[in-house]
Amino acid sequence: MSNIDRKRDFTYPTNNEQDKKDFPTTGGSEVFINFIESELQPFIEENYKTEPERTLIGQSLGGLLATEILFKKPELMDHYIIVSPSLWWDNESLLEFNPKPYPDKKSVYIAVGKEGKVMERTTKELYSKLKRIGGQNTQLYFEFLKNKNHGDALHQAVYDAFERMFHDRGE
């Protein structure tokens, strides 16, 4: 799904002055998440043949948004593919957030390429956090794509995620 201002729609409000300066229209993720829940998902279900399971794929700021949805509204999706999430946002505050318990089983695939210390560290921290809190309701996967970078990790990660998450289903 594309939009006209991903910096607004994919980020929550920040207390970091540099974030505010670099991304002046930020902070609209709550409104965007509500749009997904109250308008987009019902529209798709009403107008298209769908399966009951929902998958969200997010990379970079989209990965930040996917992580926020997983933590704050996990019931919106069943499967999360989070690639190179911009967890540096707002001084890495999302990594300090205590997520809601998952009401249903979730599968979460997390990947990062060779993208620098901060991106690699925060992505690994996300995986470690989910490993600690996920419990039996979570199928969790992590992949370090050592031959990929921020610009080309997405396609390989999504392919790998589908292989790992859905391989036994015959789909």
VOMARLO-109902 format. One record per residue (C-alpha): residue in one letter; x negated, y, z; residue number from 1. Coordinates in Angstrom, 1 decimal, decimal comma. Example, Ala and Ser with C-alpha at 12.3 -4.5 7.8 and 13.67 -1.06 7.14 Angstrom:
! VOMARLO-109902
<A; <-12,3; -4,5; 7,8>; 1>
<S; <-13,7; -1,1; 7,1>; 2>
This chain:
! VOMARLO-109902
<M; <0,0; 0,0; 0,0>; 1>
<S; <-1,4; 3,4; -0,9>; 2>
<N; <-0,5; 6,7; 0,6>; 3>
<I; <-1,4; 10,4; 0,3>; 4>
<D; <-3,4; 10,9; 3,5>; 5>
<R; <-4,9; 7,8; 4,9>; 6>
<K; <-7,0; 9,8; 7,4>; 7>
<R; <-3,7; 11,0; 8,9>; 8>
<D; <-1,8; 7,8; 8,7>; 9>
<F; <-4,5; 5,3; 9,7>; 10>
<T; <-5,8; 7,2; 12,8>; 11>
<Y; <-4,5; 7,9; 16,3>; 12>
<P; <-5,2; 11,2; 18,0>; 13>
<T; <-8,9; 11,7; 18,9>; 14>
<N; <-10,6; 13,6; 21,7>; 15>
<N; <-13,9; 13,6; 19,7>; 16>
<E; <-14,6; 17,1; 18,3>; 17>
<Q; <-16,6; 15,8; 15,4>; 18>
<D; <-13,8; 13,5; 14,4>; 19>
<K; <-11,4; 16,4; 14,5>; 20>
<K; <-13,8; 18,5; 12,4>; 21>
<D; <-14,5; 15,8; 9,8>; 22>
<F; <-10,9; 14,6; 9,6>; 23>
<P; <-8,6; 17,6; 10,4>; 24>
<T; <-5,3; 15,9; 9,5>; 25>
<T; <-5,8; 12,9; 11,8>; 26>
<G; <-3,5; 11,4; 14,4>; 27>
<G; <-0,5; 10,2; 12,6>; 28>
<S; <-0,8; 6,4; 13,0>; 29>
<E; <2,1; 6,1; 15,5>; 30>
<V; <4,5; 7,7; 12,9>; 31>
<F; <3,0; 5,5; 10,1>; 32>
<I; <3,4; 2,3; 12,2>; 33>
<N; <7,0; 3,3; 13,0>; 34>
<F; <7,6; 3,7; 9,2>; 35>
<I; <6,2; 0,2; 8,5>; 36>
<E; <8,4; -1,3; 11,2>; 37>
<S; <11,7; 0,6; 10,6>; 38>
<E; <11,6; 1,4; 6,9>; 39>
<L; <9,0; -0,6; 4,9>; 40>
<Q; <9,5; -4,1; 6,4>; 41>
<P; <13,3; -3,9; 6,2>; 42>
<F; <13,2; -2,6; 2,6>; 43>
<I; <10,9; -5,4; 1,5>; 44>
<E; <13,0; -8,0; 3,2>; 45>
<E; <16,2; -6,6; 1,7>; 46>
<N; <14,9; -6,3; -1,9>; 47>
<Y; <12,4; -9,1; -2,3>; 48>
<K; <12,3; -12,8; -1,6>; 49>
<T; <10,0; -13,1; 1,4>; 50>
<E; <8,7; -15,7; 3,8>; 51>
<P; <9,2; -15,0; 7,5>; 52>
<E; <5,4; -14,7; 8,2>; 53>
<R; <3,7; -11,3; 7,7>; 54>
<T; <0,1; -10,6; 7,0>; 55>
<L; <-1,7; -7,3; 7,4>; 56>
<I; <-5,1; -6,6; 5,7>; 57>
<G; <-7,0; -3,5; 6,7>; 58>
<Q; <-10,5; -2,3; 5,9>; 59>
<S; <-12,4; 0,7; 7,3>; 60>
<L; <-9,8; 3,1; 8,6>; 61>
<G; <-7,2; 0,5; 7,5>; 62>
<G; <-9,1; -1,9; 9,8>; 63>
<L; <-8,8; 0,6; 12,6>; 64>
<L; <-5,0; 0,8; 11,9>; 65>
<A; <-4,7; -3,0; 11,8>; 66>
<T; <-6,5; -3,3; 15,1>; 67>
<E; <-4,2; -0,6; 16,6>; 68>
<I; <-1,1; -2,5; 15,4>; 69>
<L; <-2,5; -5,8; 16,8>; 70>
<F; <-3,2; -4,2; 20,2>; 71>
<K; <0,0; -2,0; 20,5>; 72>
<K; <2,7; -3,7; 18,3>; 73>
<P; <1,5; -7,3; 17,8>; 74>
<E; <5,0; -8,5; 17,0>; 75>
<L; <4,9; -6,6; 13,6>; 76>
<M; <2,6; -9,1; 12,0>; 77>
<D; <1,6; -12,8; 12,3>; 78>
<H; <-1,7; -12,7; 10,6>; 79>
<Y; <-4,4; -9,9; 10,7>; 80>
<I; <-7,3; -9,6; 8,4>; 81>
<I; <-9,5; -6,9; 9,8>; 82>
<V; <-12,6; -5,9; 7,7>; 83>
<S; <-15,2; -3,4; 8,7>; 84>
<P; <-12,9; -1,6; 11,1>; 85>
<S; <-13,8; 2,0; 11,9>; 86>
<L; <-13,8; 1,3; 15,7>; 87>
<W; <-16,2; 4,2; 16,2>; 88>
<W; <-13,1; 6,4; 16,0>; 89>
<D; <-12,4; 8,5; 19,1>; 90>
<N; <-15,6; 7,4; 20,9>; 91>
<E; <-14,7; 3,7; 20,4>; 92>
<S; <-11,6; 4,2; 22,7>; 93>
<L; <-9,6; 1,4; 21,0>; 94>
<L; <-12,2; -1,1; 22,3>; 95>
<E; <-11,3; 0,0; 25,9>; 96>
<F; <-7,5; -0,4; 25,3>; 97>
<N; <-5,7; -3,3; 27,1>; 98>
<P; <-3,6; -4,9; 24,4>; 99>
<K; <-0,1; -6,2; 24,8>; 100>
<P; <0,2; -9,9; 25,2>; 101>
<Y; <1,0; -11,7; 22,0>; 102>
<P; <4,6; -12,9; 22,1>; 103>
<D; <4,0; -15,4; 19,3>; 104>
<K; <1,0; -17,2; 17,7>; 105>
<K; <-1,4; -14,9; 15,8>; 106>
<S; <-4,2; -15,6; 13,5>; 107>
<V; <-6,9; -12,9; 13,3>; 108>
<Y; <-9,8; -12,9; 10,9>; 109>
<I; <-12,5; -10,2; 11,5>; 110>
<A; <-15,4; -9,5; 9,2>; 111>
<V; <-18,2; -7,0; 8,8>; 112>
<G; <-21,0; -6,6; 6,3>; 113>
<K; <-24,4; -5,2; 6,7>; 114>
<E; <-23,1; -1,8; 7,6>; 115>
<G; <-25,3; -0,3; 10,3>; 116>
<K; <-25,7; -0,8; 14,0>; 117>
<V; <-22,5; 0,9; 15,2>; 118>
<M; <-20,1; -0,8; 12,7>; 119>
<E; <-21,7; -4,2; 13,2>; 120>
<R; <-21,7; -3,8; 17,1>; 121>
<T; <-18,2; -2,6; 17,4>; 122>
<T; <-16,8; -5,2; 15,1>; 123>
<K; <-18,5; -7,9; 17,1>; 124>
<E; <-17,2; -6,3; 20,3>; 125>
<L; <-13,7; -6,5; 18,9>; 126>
<Y; <-14,2; -10,2; 18,2>; 127>
<S; <-15,5; -10,8; 21,7>; 128>
<K; <-12,6; -8,9; 23,3>; 129>
<L; <-10,0; -10,9; 21,3>; 130>
<K; <-11,9; -14,2; 22,2>; 131>
<R; <-11,5; -13,3; 25,9>; 132>
<I; <-7,9; -12,2; 25,8>; 133>
<G; <-6,4; -14,2; 22,9>; 134>
<G; <-5,9; -17,5; 24,7>; 135>
<Q; <-3,9; -20,3; 23,1>; 136>
<N; <-1,7; -18,0; 21,1>; 137>
<T; <-4,6; -16,8; 18,9>; 138>
<Q; <-6,5; -18,5; 16,0>; 139>
<L; <-9,6; -16,3; 15,8>; 140>
<Y; <-12,2; -16,1; 13,1>; 141>
<F; <-15,3; -14,0; 12,7>; 142>
<E; <-17,6; -13,6; 9,8>; 143>
<F; <-20,8; -11,5; 9,3>; 144>
<L; <-21,2; -11,0; 5,6>; 145>
<K; <-24,9; -10,4; 5,5>; 146>
<N; <-25,1; -9,9; 1,8>; 147>
<K; <-22,2; -7,4; 1,6>; 148>
<N; <-21,9; -3,7; 2,6>; 149>
<H; <-19,0; -1,3; 3,4>; 150>
<G; <-18,2; -0,9; -0,3>; 151>
<D; <-18,0; -4,6; -1,3>; 152>
<A; <-17,2; -6,6; 1,8>; 153>
<L; <-13,4; -6,5; 1,5>; 154>
<H; <-12,9; -8,9; -1,5>; 155>
<Q; <-15,2; -11,6; -0,1>; 156>
<A; <-13,7; -11,2; 3,4>; 157>
<V; <-10,1; -11,5; 2,2>; 158>
<Y; <-10,9; -14,6; 0,1>; 159>
<D; <-12,7; -16,2; 3,1>; 160>
<A; <-9,8; -15,2; 5,4>; 161>
<F; <-7,2; -16,9; 3,2>; 162>
<E; <-9,4; -20,0; 2,9>; 163>
<R; <-9,8; -20,2; 6,7>; 164>
<M; <-6,4; -19,1; 7,8>; 165>
<F; <-4,2; -20,9; 5,3>; 166>
<H; <-6,3; -23,9; 4,0>; 167>
<D; <-4,3; -26,6; 5,8>; 168>
<R; <-0,9; -25,4; 4,6>; 169>
<G; <-1,1; -26,3; 1,0>; 170>
<E; <-0,2; -22,8; -0,1>; 171>
